Amino acid sequence: MAVPFSRIVLAFDESLASRVALEYACALARRGAMLTVAYAVNEAVTVASATTANGFAALDPAPLIKAVDERGAAVLKAGLAACATLGVAAEDVFLHDAPTAGIVEFARERNIDLVVVGTHGREGVRRALLGSVAEGILHASTIPLLVVTAHAVAPRSDSVFERALVAIDDSDPAREAMRTAAQLSTGLGTHLTVCNVIDSRDLQSKAATYGYDPNPFESNMHAAALKLLREAAEPDGTSLTADDLVVVEGEPAAAIEHAANQRNCDLIVLGSHGRRGIARLFLGSVAESVVRKSSRPVLVVPPRASHR
């Protein structure tokens, strides 16, 4: 089987969220990918923040920079040790830059094809590297991003991503997400649930206001959704295991999470920066909401046009 991702970078800060993300990164690396563990911090910003917070007019930055660098080295050492325990020989990199910019630029320069990052999600009060930075990478990167929350269940040592829910609409980003899901299917044996969300709340509200029957319109929406799913599950020249096509209704992020729960999926895949169509499903608030709230990893895939 082909490796779906060959070069992976993990944003690591030794938090619970990043430790869970490390387990996923290692599970993928054991299938043949190269893994880099990255720690990013901008010493100049750290020194400036410390000076402002303590009200000092002048501060020798050297001791603080040394402490920050020692902390980074210790974090990376712990990350490599954790990878080794999981059977993965990873390399490490200390990025002297703001976490979002540092990770994004490193991934671009090294031709990385998957960024893995943890996030505290809805439970996070402290959002150190992860949390706000995960969303920053989501906006800035043109590389697929695997976001893992601290409350996600770690993968089993012998398997990763047995079933993925692929949430699609009729957009280029969704088609790219489907291509990536197909790579997971062929490379990891992942079974796919392909899902389309119908949000008929506005239709029902207008029907109640103006007194018309919404059922014919909803039937047409369901028929169009099923047609979309059938076409997506049979991409040209691609062999995949898409054995479950489902149309769900409601607020998109909540409906996606509910469908994934019902079908015992261990991954959600969706596209990013979708801007086509009047009723665009992705991205913006929907994918960000799924990333923050999901109890399972979320793989966010950018459009092909800006990927490489």
C-alpha positions as CSV (number, residue, x, y, z in Angstrom):
1,M,0.0,0.0,0.0
2,A,1.2,3.5,-0.8
3,V,2.0,5.9,2.0
4,P,-0.6,8.6,2.0
5,F,1.9,11.1,3.5
6,S,5.6,10.8,3.1
7,R,6.9,13.9,5.0
8,I,5.2,14.9,8.3
9,V,6.0,17.7,10.7
10,L,4.6,17.7,14.2
11,A,4.2,21.0,16.2
12,F,5.1,19.9,19.7
13,D,5.1,21.7,23.0
14,E,4.8,18.8,25.5
15,S,1.2,19.7,26.4
16,L,-1.3,16.9,26.7
17,A,-2.8,17.9,23.3
18,S,0.6,17.7,21.6
19,R,1.4,14.4,23.2
20,V,-1.8,12.9,21.8
21,A,-1.0,14.4,18.4
22,L,2.5,12.9,18.6
23,E,1.0,9.4,18.9
24,Y,-1.0,10.0,15.7
25,A,2.1,11.4,13.9
26,C,4.1,8.3,15.0
27,A,1.3,5.9,13.9
28,L,1.5,7.5,10.4
29,A,5.3,7.5,10.5
30,R,5.4,3.8,11.2
31,R,3.8,3.3,7.8
32,G,6.9,4.7,6.1
33,A,6.7,8.5,6.5
34,M,9.6,10.7,7.7
35,L,8.7,12.6,10.9
36,T,10.1,15.9,12.1
37,V,9.2,17.2,15.6
38,A,9.2,21.0,15.7
39,Y,9.2,23.4,18.6
40,A,8.8,27.1,17.7
41,V,9.3,30.2,19.8
42,N,10.2,33.8,19.0
43,E,12.7,34.8,21.7
44,A,12.5,38.5,20.9
45,V,8.7,38.5,21.5
46,T,9.2,36.5,24.7
47,V,11.7,39.0,26.0
48,A,9.5,42.0,25.0
49,S,6.5,40.4,26.7
50,A,8.4,39.7,29.9
51,T,9.8,43.3,30.0
52,T,6.3,44.8,29.6
53,A,4.7,42.5,32.1
54,N,7.2,43.2,34.8
55,G,7.4,47.0,34.1
56,F,11.2,47.1,33.7
57,A,12.7,49.9,31.7
58,A,15.7,47.8,30.8
59,L,16.3,44.1,30.9
60,D,19.3,42.0,30.0
61,P,17.7,39.5,27.5
62,A,20.5,37.0,27.5
63,P,19.5,35.0,30.6
64,L,15.9,34.8,29.5
65,I,16.8,33.9,25.9
66,K,19.0,31.1,27.3
67,A,16.2,29.8,29.5
68,V,13.8,29.8,26.6
69,D,16.3,28.0,24.4
70,E,17.0,25.4,27.1
71,R,13.3,24.9,27.5
72,G,12.9,24.3,23.8
73,A,15.8,21.9,23.7
74,A,14.3,19.9,26.6
75,V,10.9,19.8,24.9
76,L,12.4,18.5,21.7
77,K,14.4,15.9,23.6
78,A,11.2,14.7,25.3
79,G,9.5,14.6,21.9
80,L,12.2,12.5,20.3
81,A,12.2,10.1,23.3
82,A,8.5,9.7,23.1
83,C,8.7,8.9,19.3
84,A,11.5,6.4,20.0
85,T,9.3,4.7,22.6
86,L,6.7,4.4,19.8
87,G,9.2,2.9,17.4
88,V,9.8,6.0,15.3
89,A,13.2,7.6,14.7
90,A,12.3,11.2,14.2
91,E,14.4,14.3,13.6
92,D,13.9,17.6,15.5
93,V,14.0,21.3,14.6
94,F,14.0,24.4,16.8
95,L,12.2,27.2,15.0
96,H,13.2,30.7,16.2
97,D,10.0,32.3,15.0
98,A,6.4,32.7,16.1
99,P,4.8,29.2,16.2
100,T,2.3,29.8,13.3
101,A,4.7,31.5,11.0
102,G,7.6,29.2,11.9
103,I,5.7,26.0,11.3
104,V,4.1,27.2,8.1
105,E,7.4,28.4,6.6
106,F,9.2,25.3,7.6
107,A,6.6,23.1,6.0
108,R,6.7,25.1,2.8
109,E,10.5,25.0,2.6
110,R,10.9,21.3,3.4
111,N,8.1,20.2,1.0
112,I,6.1,18.7,3.9
113,D,2.9,17.1,2.9
114,L,1.2,16.9,6.4
115,V,1.3,19.2,9.4
116,V,0.1,17.6,12.7
117,V,-0.8,19.8,15.6
118,G,-2.6,19.4,18.9
119,T,-5.2,21.8,20.3
120,H,-6.9,22.2,23.6
121,G,-10.2,22.7,21.7
122,R,-13.3,23.6,23.7
123,E,-11.7,22.6,27.0
124,G,-8.6,24.8,26.7
125,V,-8.1,27.7,29.1
126,R,-4.3,27.8,28.4
127,R,-3.8,27.9,24.6
128,A,0.0,27.8,24.4
129,L,1.4,26.6,21.1
130,L,-1.8,24.8,20.5
131,G,-5.2,26.1,20.2
132,S,-5.0,29.5,18.7
133,V,-1.9,28.4,16.8
134,A,-3.7,25.5,15.3
135,E,-6.3,27.9,13.9
136,G,-3.5,30.1,12.7
137,I,-1.9,27.3,10.8
138,L,-5.4,26.4,9.5
139,H,-5.7,29.9,7.9
140,A,-2.1,30.3,6.8
141,S,-1.0,26.9,5.5
142,T,-1.5,25.5,2.0
143,I,-0.6,22.0,3.3
144,P,-3.0,19.4,4.8
145,L,-3.4,19.8,8.5
146,L,-4.2,17.1,11.0
147,V,-5.6,18.7,14.2
148,V,-5.8,16.5,17.3
149,T,-7.6,17.6,20.5
150,A,-6.5,16.7,24.0
151,H,-9.6,14.7,24.5
152,A,-9.1,12.5,21.4
153,V,-8.5,8.8,22.0
154,A,-5.0,7.8,21.0
155,P,-4.6,5.4,18.1
156,R,-4.0,1.7,18.6
157,S,-0.4,0.7,18.0
158,D,-1.3,-1.5,15.1
159,S,-3.9,0.6,13.4
160,V,-4.7,4.3,12.6
161,F,-7.8,5.7,10.9
162,E,-10.0,2.6,10.4
163,R,-13.0,4.7,9.4
164,A,-13.1,8.3,8.3
165,L,-16.1,10.6,7.7
166,V,-15.5,12.7,4.7
167,A,-17.7,15.8,4.7
168,I,-18.2,17.2,1.2
169,D,-20.1,19.7,-0.8
170,D,-19.9,20.7,-4.4
171,S,-16.7,22.7,-4.2
172,D,-13.1,22.3,-5.3
173,P,-11.8,22.1,-1.7
174,A,-14.3,19.3,-1.0
175,R,-13.1,17.4,-4.1
176,E,-9.5,17.8,-2.9
177,A,-10.6,16.4,0.5
178,M,-12.1,13.4,-1.2
179,R,-8.9,12.8,-3.1
180,T,-7.0,12.8,0.1
181,A,-9.5,10.5,1.7
182,A,-9.1,8.2,-1.2
183,Q,-5.3,8.1,-0.5
184,L,-6.1,7.1,3.1
185,S,-8.4,4.4,1.8
186,T,-5.8,2.9,-0.6
187,G,-2.8,3.6,1.7
188,L,-4.1,2.7,5.1
189,G,-7.2,0.6,4.3
190,T,-9.4,3.3,5.8
191,H,-13.1,2.8,5.2
192,L,-15.0,5.9,4.2
193,T,-18.3,7.4,5.2
194,V,-19.0,10.2,2.7
195,C,-21.3,12.8,4.1
196,N,-23.2,15.8,2.8
197,V,-25.0,18.2,5.2
198,I,-28.3,19.8,4.3
199,D,-29.0,22.9,6.4
200,S,-32.7,23.6,5.7
201,R,-33.3,25.8,8.7
202,D,-33.5,28.9,6.6
203,L,-35.9,27.2,4.1
204,Q,-38.2,26.0,6.9
205,S,-38.2,29.5,8.5
206,K,-39.2,31.1,5.2
207,A,-41.8,28.4,4.6
208,A,-43.4,29.2,8.0
209,T,-43.3,32.9,7.3
210,Y,-44.7,32.8,3.8
211,G,-47.0,29.8,4.2
212,Y,-45.7,27.4,1.5
213,D,-44.8,23.7,1.7
214,P,-41.1,23.1,2.1
215,N,-41.2,19.4,1.5
216,P,-40.7,19.5,-2.3
217,F,-37.7,21.7,-1.9
218,E,-36.2,19.5,0.8
219,S,-36.8,16.4,-1.4
220,N,-34.9,18.1,-4.2
221,M,-32.1,18.9,-1.8
222,H,-31.9,15.3,-0.7
223,A,-31.8,14.0,-4.2
224,A,-29.1,16.4,-5.2
225,A,-27.1,15.5,-2.1
226,L,-27.3,11.7,-2.9
227,K,-26.2,12.3,-6.5
228,L,-23.2,14.3,-5.2
229,L,-22.3,11.5,-2.8
230,R,-22.5,8.8,-5.4
231,E,-20.3,10.7,-7.8
232,A,-17.8,11.5,-5.1
233,A,-17.5,7.9,-4.0
234,E,-16.5,6.8,-7.6
235,P,-13.6,9.1,-8.5
236,D,-12.0,8.4,-11.9
237,G,-9.0,6.1,-11.7
238,T,-9.1,5.7,-8.0
239,S,-9.9,2.6,-5.9
240,L,-11.3,3.3,-2.5
241,T,-13.5,1.8,0.1
242,A,-16.5,4.2,0.4
243,D,-19.1,1.9,1.8
244,D,-21.4,4.4,3.5
245,L,-23.1,7.4,1.9
246,V,-25.1,9.6,4.3
247,V,-27.1,12.8,4.0
248,V,-27.6,14.6,7.4
249,E,-29.5,17.7,8.3
250,G,-28.9,20.5,10.7
251,E,-26.2,23.0,11.7
252,P,-23.2,21.7,9.6
253,A,-20.5,21.4,12.3
254,A,-22.8,19.7,14.8
255,A,-24.3,17.5,12.1
256,I,-20.8,16.4,11.0
257,E,-19.7,15.5,14.5
258,H,-23.0,13.7,15.2
259,A,-22.7,11.6,12.0
260,A,-19.1,10.7,12.9
261,N,-20.2,9.6,16.4
262,Q,-23.0,7.5,15.0
263,R,-20.7,5.7,12.6
264,N,-17.8,5.2,15.1
265,C,-15.4,7.2,12.8
266,D,-11.9,7.9,14.2
267,L,-11.2,10.7,11.7
268,I,-13.1,13.6,10.1
269,V,-11.8,14.9,6.7
270,L,-13.0,18.1,5.2
271,G,-11.8,20.8,2.7
272,S,-10.7,24.3,3.5
273,H,-11.2,27.8,2.0
274,G,-14.3,26.8,0.0
275,R,-15.7,29.9,-1.6
276,R,-17.8,28.6,-4.5
277,G,-21.6,28.6,-4.4
278,I,-24.2,30.6,-2.6
279,A,-24.7,27.9,0.2
280,R,-21.0,27.2,0.7
281,L,-20.4,24.6,3.4
282,F,-16.7,24.9,4.0
283,L,-14.5,26.6,5.3
284,G,-14.4,29.6,7.5
285,S,-16.6,29.1,10.6
286,V,-17.7,25.5,9.9
287,A,-14.3,23.8,9.7
288,E,-13.0,26.0,12.5
289,S,-15.9,24.9,14.6
290,V,-15.4,21.2,13.8
291,V,-11.7,21.5,14.7
292,R,-12.4,23.1,18.0
293,K,-15.2,20.8,19.1
294,S,-14.5,17.4,17.6
295,S,-13.6,14.5,19.9
296,R,-11.6,12.9,17.1
297,P,-8.8,14.1,14.9
298,V,-9.8,16.4,12.0
299,L,-7.9,16.4,8.7
300,V,-8.3,19.7,6.9
301,V,-7.3,19.7,3.3
302,P,-6.6,22.9,1.2
303,P,-7.5,23.3,-2.4
304,R,-5.1,21.6,-4.9
305,A,-4.5,24.9,-6.7
306,S,-2.6,26.3,-3.7
307,H,-1.2,23.1,-2.3
308,R,2.1,22.8,-4.1
